[in-house]
């Protein structure tokens, strides 16, 4: 697989980011998607929404197999789903930052070998 990067070679920031990503991935979950609130009418004749007081609903939009899927999120699951979506964003951000660090490390190693 190639030479591993030792913890000694990592900056404190890199160690912190790796540790945070591991904590998130070992935790409750990650969920890639977009949450959106919508105001909808249920269709019941005597409901307040038929007079303009629409119901608030939460929908998770995800892409799967090239198709867009929308999933209704019940109120009881709202905080859990929000946490998973937030954790997904945080892990993706951490991975992008780690990737940039490794790219910089690669460029530095290449220059060192060229000399």
DAPEUR-V808955 format. One record per residue. N is the residue number from 1. RES is the residue in one small letter. PSI is psi as a letter, one per 20 degrees, with the letter a starting at -180 (none if undefined). NEAR is the number of other ideal C-beta (glycine too) atoms within 12 Angstrom. D_FIRST is the distance of its C-alpha to the first C-alpha in Angstrom with 2 decimals. Layout:
BEGIN
n: {N & N}
res: {RES & RES}
psi: {PSI & PSI}
near: {NEAR & NEAR}
d_first: {D_FIRST & D_FIRST}
END
This chain:
BEGIN
n: {1 & 2 & 3 & 4 & 5 & 6 & 7 & 8 & 9 & 10 & 11 & 12 & 13 & 14 & 15 & 16 & 17 & 18 & 19 & 20 & 21 & 22 & 23 & 24 & 25 & 26 & 27 & 28 & 29 & 30 & 31 & 32 & 33 & 34 & 35 & 36 & 37 & 38 & 39 & 40 & 41 & 42 & 43 & 44 & 45 & 46 & 47 & 48 & 49 & 50 & 51 & 52 & 53 & 54 & 55 & 56 & 57 & 58 & 59 & 60 & 61 & 62 & 63 & 64 & 65 & 66 & 67 & 68 & 69 & 70 & 71 & 72 & 73 & 74 & 75 & 76 & 77 & 78 & 79 & 80 & 81 & 82 & 83 & 84 & 85 & 86 & 87 & 88 & 89 & 90 & 91 & 92 & 93 & 94 & 95 & 96 & 97 & 98 & 99 & 100 & 101 & 102 & 103 & 104 & 105 & 106 & 107 & 108 & 109 & 110 & 111 & 112 & 113 & 114 & 115}
res: {x & x & x & x & x & x & x & x & x & x & x & x & x & x & x & x & x & x & x & x & x & x & x & x & x & x & x & x & x & x & x & x & x & x & x & x & x & x & x & x & x & x & x & x & x & x & x & x & x & x & x & x & x & x & x & x & x & x & x & x & x & x & x & x & x & x & x & x & x & x & x & x & x & x & x & x & x & x & x & x & x & x & x & x & x & x & x & x & x & x & x & x & x & x & x & x & x & x & x & x & x & x & x & x & x & x & x & x & x & x & x & x & x & x & x}
psi: {h & r & p & q & p & q & h & h & i & q & q & h & g & g & g & g & g & g & g & g & g & g & g & g & h & i & b & g & r & q & o & p & a & p & p & q & q & q & p & r & p & h & i & p & h & j & q & h & h & i & j & i & n & q & p & p & q & p & p & p & p & q & p & p & k & j & q & p & p & p & p & p & o & q & h & h & i & g & h & g & g & g & g & g & g & g & h & g & g & g & g & h & g & g & h & g & g & g & g & g & g & h & g & g & g & g & g & g & h & g & h & g & h & h & none}
near: {4 & 6 & 8 & 9 & 19 & 9 & 13 & 10 & 16 & 19 & 18 & 12 & 15 & 25 & 19 & 18 & 26 & 24 & 18 & 22 & 26 & 16 & 17 & 26 & 20 & 13 & 18 & 18 & 19 & 25 & 26 & 22 & 25 & 22 & 29 & 21 & 19 & 17 & 15 & 19 & 18 & 16 & 11 & 12 & 10 & 9 & 15 & 13 & 18 & 15 & 11 & 10 & 13 & 17 & 20 & 18 & 22 & 28 & 23 & 30 & 23 & 23 & 13 & 13 & 7 & 7 & 9 & 14 & 16 & 19 & 21 & 21 & 28 & 14 & 15 & 9 & 19 & 20 & 16 & 22 & 31 & 24 & 20 & 27 & 30 & 23 & 26 & 28 & 21 & 23 & 28 & 20 & 18 & 27 & 22 & 16 & 22 & 27 & 17 & 17 & 24 & 21 & 14 & 16 & 20 & 16 & 14 & 15 & 17 & 12 & 11 & 10 & 9 & 8 & 7}
d_first: {0.00 & 3.77 & 6.96 & 8.29 & 11.74 & 14.40 & 17.46 & 19.53 & 18.04 & 18.88 & 22.42 & 24.67 & 24.74 & 20.99 & 21.09 & 24.13 & 22.66 & 19.57 & 22.09 & 24.43 & 21.96 & 21.01 & 24.78 & 25.57 & 23.01 & 24.23 & 27.80 & 30.28 & 28.49 & 27.63 & 29.44 & 29.02 & 32.44 & 35.62 & 38.57 & 42.04 & 45.49 & 48.20 & 51.91 & 53.24 & 56.46 & 56.46 & 59.48 & 61.78 & 65.31 & 66.27 & 62.99 & 63.00 & 60.36 & 63.02 & 64.94 & 62.07 & 60.23 & 56.90 & 54.27 & 51.00 & 47.93 & 44.22 & 41.87 & 38.08 & 36.97 & 33.56 & 32.04 & 30.84 & 30.29 & 31.91 & 34.96 & 36.35 & 37.30 & 39.66 & 39.86 & 42.88 & 42.09 & 44.89 & 46.12 & 44.96 & 41.29 & 41.55 & 40.32 & 37.33 & 36.29 & 36.83 & 34.60 & 31.76 & 32.16 & 32.30 & 29.14 & 27.32 & 28.53 & 27.50 & 23.89 & 23.67 & 25.22 & 22.89 & 19.78 & 21.50 & 22.30 & 18.82 & 17.53 & 20.35 & 19.48 & 15.89 & 17.49 & 20.00 & 17.54 & 15.80 & 19.33 & 20.38 & 17.59 & 18.52 & 22.15 & 21.61 & 20.11 & 22.94 & 25.57}
END
